[in-house]
Amino acid sequence: MTTLRSHEDAERTDLAGFAGFAGFVSHPSAGGNFGKSSNGDGPGKTLQTLQTLQPTPAEFMARRHASRGDADPFRWFEALLTAVGAQQVGRKWQCPSHATTGEHTASLRLARGDDGRLLLFCHAGCDFRDVLRALQLPGSALMTAPPTKPEVHARFYLRKLTFPEPKAGGSPADRGFRFEAEHPYGVPEPYAWKIRLRHPTTRAKEVSWESLNSKGERVPGLLGRRQADFPLYHEREIRMAIAADEVVIVCESESSADALVKTGWYATTWAGGAADPPVSRIAELLGRHPNALLIPDNDDAGRRCAEKLIRGAAVQHLLLGNEGEDARDLLVRLGPAEFRVVINAVLKEKDS
């Protein structure tokens, strides 16, 4: 019966063979004509010459793997990812550390270092050690391809590893989307950014997230964070506005909030959509503020959202634009001066 050796066992066996070879070369009593030279210098000089030709353990392993024809760790790793069912999109692979459940884009890049070693970089923030651990590989696999064939390693060690379909068409950039704006979340300093992308031809919108990993690097994804746990958009400024008894406008999108801020208003929203507003968080911050005003999108989803917020006592004042309008549309239609008149009228009407 054939047994499968671990990578460490295989390398110990190979190095033991190297040690045996080295001992044979250096042993002075090898016998026969091995220690004799044709010029009469005797065994010492011949032994010295042979010892200078003796390979180092690293050289011995490199020659052994080169003789197999599959020593390149880059090609071996590609073959392993293929064997376990990971898909390649462009130059990136599905990451075995984090992309085995849910919906993910391909994020793992493979490259060769100057010394020939394999370099792994996951754009979602996984450490290369996490990737190796997910594939049950030792660190030495980055330097020299393991002796086991990739297909055999996958069959024996990674039978439970599966991958869902990656997001269709690769990254948004691959599908023609272009950066439009970004919206930071976090108090006191941002730790997550909502990225808004727009297709120049179809005008379709797409949203993605970037956040800080454990090294303080900004990488794609939320890395396990929940949007429901984020503070409100511009929350630091909103707290200052409340302390100064300023008007605070709550709307449904960051783009509307940013448009209002540019015309001199304090405005906020939340990280999620209209279907799930953080009622308790908004109520805690703005429920008792007499100058908090909600301008939802005037569509079915927006009106349902407004009903939840009003019923939860999150805000005291409500203003709706025309059918289909959001807060930014209302601002553009009325103009900054008339918009201010309308806002003040709504606040006074409730007070009276």
N, C-alpha and C positions, 0 to 999 in steps of 0.2 A: 504493500500500500504506500502511495506517495504522500509524504507529509509536507506541509508548507512551512518553510522556515520564516521566522521574523527577520526584518531587515537587520536588526542588531546581531542575531545569530549568524546570518550570512556574512556580515562584515567581520565578526570574530573569527569565523572559519577561514575567510580569505586572508586575514592578517596572520592567522596561525600558519597558513601556507607560506606567507612571506617570511615569517620567522624561521620556518624550517629551511627555506631556501638560503636565508642569510647565514644560518648556522652551518650549513653544508659548505658554503663558500669560505667561511672563516676557520673551519676546522683543519688543523695542520696535519692530521693523520688520515686524510681522505684516501690515501693509498694510490697504487698504480702510478701513472705518470702525471697525475693531476698537479702535484707540487713541484715538478721539475721544469726547468726552463731550458730552451735549446742553447742559450748562451752561457750556461753554467753558473748563472747567478744563484741558483738554488731556490727553494720553496718560498723564502721570505719575500723576494722581489715580486714573484708571481702572485703571491697572496695579497701584497699591497696593491698591485694593479687590479686584481679582481674586486677588492674592497672598494676601490674608487668607482667601479662600475655598478656597485650594489644600489638598487633603487630605494628611495624613501618609501614609507608606508603609503603616503599619498600618491606617489608616482605608481606604485604597484597597483593600487586600487583603480587609478585612472586608466592604466594599461589594460587591466582586466575588463573594465566596463567598455572601453573603446573597442576591445576585441569582440564584444557582444553586438556592437553596432547600434545600441540604444542607450548610450550613456548621457545623451543630452537631456538634462532635467526639464528644459522648456518643452521639448516634444513629448517627453514622458508624461508631464503634467497635463498637457493638452489632451493626450490620449486618455488619461484617467478621467478628466472632466467629461469627455465624450462618453466614456464607458458607464459613468454613473447617471447619465441623462441630462447633464447641465447643457444649456443652449448658449451659443455664442451669437451676440447681436453686435455687428460692427467689429470692433476690436475688444469688446468686453464680454465676459462670461457671467453667467449666474453664479453668485457667491455661495459656496456650500456652507458658510458659517451662518448666514442670516436669511437667505432667499429660498428656503425650502418650504415655506408656507406663506399664504397670502399673495398679494399682488406686488411684484417688484420689477424694476428695470434691471437689466444686466449691469453689474457694477465692478466686476473683478478684472483688473488688467494684469497681464503677464508680460514680463520683459526680461532681457538678459543684462546682467551687470557686466562691467568691464573685465572682471575676472572669470566670466562664464557662468556665474551662479544665477539661479532663477530669482527674480524679484517679483513679489506679489503686492498689489495695492488695491484695496477695496475702496471705492469712492463713497461707500455708505459708512465708512469708519471702522470696519473690522480690522483688527490687528492681524498681521501675517501668521502669528502663532495660533490665532483662533481658526484661521483657514486650514492650517496643517492639522490642528486637533480634530476638526470636523471630518477630515479625510483620513485620520489615523495614520499620519506620517510623521517621521522624526525630522528634526531640523536639518539633518544631513542630506535629506532629499532635495534641498535647495542647491547643494553643491554637486551631488552626483546622483544620477537616476537610481532608484532602488533596484535590486536584482530581480525582484518579482515583476512580471509583466503587468502593465496597467489593468488589463482585463481581468487577470487573476486576482489582483489586489481588490478590485471593485467587487468581484463575485464573492470573495471570502469575507471581506471586512466591511463592505458598504452596501449590503443588500437592502437595508432599511432606508437608505438615503434616496429621497425623491425630490423632484423639482416641479413646481407648477409652470404653466405657460408664462413666459415673461410678458410684460406689457407690449402690446402690438406695435410694431414699427420702430422699435428702439426708443431712443431719447426724444424729447420734444424737438430738440435742435435738428435731429435727423429727419423729423417729419415737417420741418419748415417753420416751426414756431420761433418767435424772436422775443427777447426780453422787453418788457414794457415798464414794470415797476417792481419794487420790493417793499415789504412792510414788516418792520421789526417788532418782535414781541419779547417782553422780559422786563423785570424790574429788579434792581435799579439799572442793570445793563442788559441789552438784548442777548438772548441765547437761542432764538429761533427766528427765521425769516420766511414769510410767505412770498413766493416768487410768482408774479403774474406774467404770463406769456401770451402773445397774440400772434395769430397767423396773418401775414400781410395780405394774403389774397382772400381767404374765406372770412377773415375777421373773427374766427373762432377763438375762444379764450381757453387757456389751460392754466392750472395752478399746481405748483410744486412747493416743497419745503426744503430748507437747509437749516442745520442747527449745529451747535458746538458739541464736539465729542469730548472724551475724557482728557484729551491732550490740549484742549482749547482750540482745535482746528475746526474751521467751518466746512461741513461736509453735507452731501445730499441726504435727505430723509429726516425724520423726527427722532430716530434712535430710541424708540420705545416711549417717548413722551406722548401725552394725550392733549389734544387741543382743548378739551374741556377744563384742563388744569391751568391753562395759560391765563395771565392777567388780561385785563381789557387792553385794547389798542390805545396807545398814548396814555396809559393809566397814570403814570407819574405826573404828567401835565394836568390830567383831569383832577387829581387830588388837590393840586395847587389851585385850580379854578374853583373848586368847591369851597376851599378855605377863603377865597377872595369873593365868594358869592357871585361868581360869573355864570352866565348861561352856558349850559353843557348840552350839546345835541347828540343824541344816540341815533345811529343809522345802521343799515344792514351790511355795508361793505367798506373796506379800507379806502377804495378809490373815492367814494362819497365823502368819507371823513377827511381825506387829504384835501379834497376840493374845498371843503368848508374851512379847514385850517388856513388855507392860502388866502381866504378873504377875511380872516381875523376872528373866526369862531373857535371855540373849544369843542372838539367833536371826537367821538369814540365809536367803536364797534367791538365785535368779538371774533375769535378765530374761526368758529364754526359757521354754519349757514343758518338760514331762516328757520329750518325745521327744528333746531335744537338750541335756542338761545339760553345762555346761563342766567336764568331768572334770579336765582338767589344771589349770585355774585353782583349783578347789576343793582339789585334791590339793596344789598348791603352798602354799596358805594353811593348810589344815587337816589334811593327810595325816599329819603327825608330831605333831599335837596330841592327847594321850591323852584329853582330855575333849571330843572332838567326837562328836556323836551325830546320826544321820540318822533322821528320821521322815517317810517318804514317804507319799503317798496310798496306801491299801490297795485299789488296783484294778489292772487289767492294766497300764495305762500307768505307774502308780506303781511297781509291782514291777519292771518292766523298767528303769525309771530307777534304782532302787536297785541292781539287779544291775550296771549300768554303773559306778556310783560305787564300789561295793564292789570290783569287779574292778579298777578303776583306782586302788585304794588312796587314794581321796579322803577317806574317813572310816573309823574303826575300829569304831564301834558302830552297831547298827541296832535300831530299835524300830518294830513295826507295831501299829496299832490294830485294831479290828474291821473286818470287810469293809466297804469303802466309806468308812471314816473317814480324815480327814486330821489333821494335828497339832492344829488348833484343835478339831476334833470330839472328839479324845481328851482334850484339856485340859478341855473342857466336861463330858464324861461323868464323868471321874474327880474333877474339882475340883482346885484349885491344890495342896492339901496332899497328896492321894493321888498326883497327877501327879508331884510332887517325889520321893516315895518310890519310884515306879516308875523314874524316870530314874536315881536314885542306885543302885538295884538293878542296872540294866542295866550301868552303868559298872563297878560292883564285880565283877559276874559275869565280865566280859571280862578284868578285871585279874587275877582269881584263876585 
